[in-house]
Amino acid sequence: MLRSFWVSLLLCASLHAADLRVSAAASLSDVMREIATAFEKKTGQKILLNFAGSNTLARQIEAGAPVDVFISADEKTMDGLEKKGLTKAGTIHPLLGNSMVVIGPASSSLKITAARDLSSPQIRRLALGDPASVPAGVYARTWLESQNAWKPVEPKIISTENVRGALAAVASGNVDAGIVYKTDAGISAKVKILFAIPADQSPPIVYPVAITKSAAELVKAAAFLTYLQTQEISAVFEKFGFTPLSK
């Protein structure tokens, strides 16, 4: 019933309203484009999408960039914005789950069975999001450290500004392997999964969503958050390999 309420309000307002501005983690690029198209078709409301590493998007929000809805690839980044009073109280919700994989070029003959295998001389360059700030890179480093593999692997690390950068580096053959989300590996025929990181070795990967404190379109933002948690959109997220947490 809540879904119908918000969407009805949105339909009434959409004819004369401004675009809804949504900033989302780079790993959500493909699925959010599909969802935005479906939302516009259903409501007539246009969505302006902005993709980057969650840390970059958070800095943009802190600097006053116009954003109505933010979807982060990690809870730490969202918590940081909340502590600074930059999210609307009571709007943060866990939206999606994901998992991490080690990938190589589609032609790779590498055999990876554990984190320690990444220290092999066969792997000269390993791409991942900046392990100091990009969520995918932080997750990767946490996993490697838990397996006592970070120190031997660290000299090989090629840091990228977001997870899609790591995916592109592997797809181009410029690096021997990379650590990305499983959902990213699934969108490129130029890479293959060499090792799926077991859930019991990986930190929980949660994508939270929130309305920003400075949101100019509160009714539309609330309607969109509700839409993201519907059964219809959960099926879209699952199609792209994400785990909807709203279920």
Buried (B, 14 or more C-beta within 10 A) or exposed (E): EEBEEBBEBBBEBBEEBEBBBBBBBBBBBBBBBBBBEBBBEEBEBEBBBBBBBBBBBBBBBEEEBBBBBBBBBBBBBBBBBBEEEBBBEEBBBBBBBBBBBBBBBEEBEBEBEEBBBBBBEBBEBBBBBBBEBBBBBBBBBBBBBEBEBBEBBEEBBBBBBBBBBBBBBBBEBEBBBBBBBBBBBBBBEBBBBBBBBEEEBBBEBBBBBBBBBBBBBEBBBBBBBBBBBBEEBBEBBBEBBBBBBBE
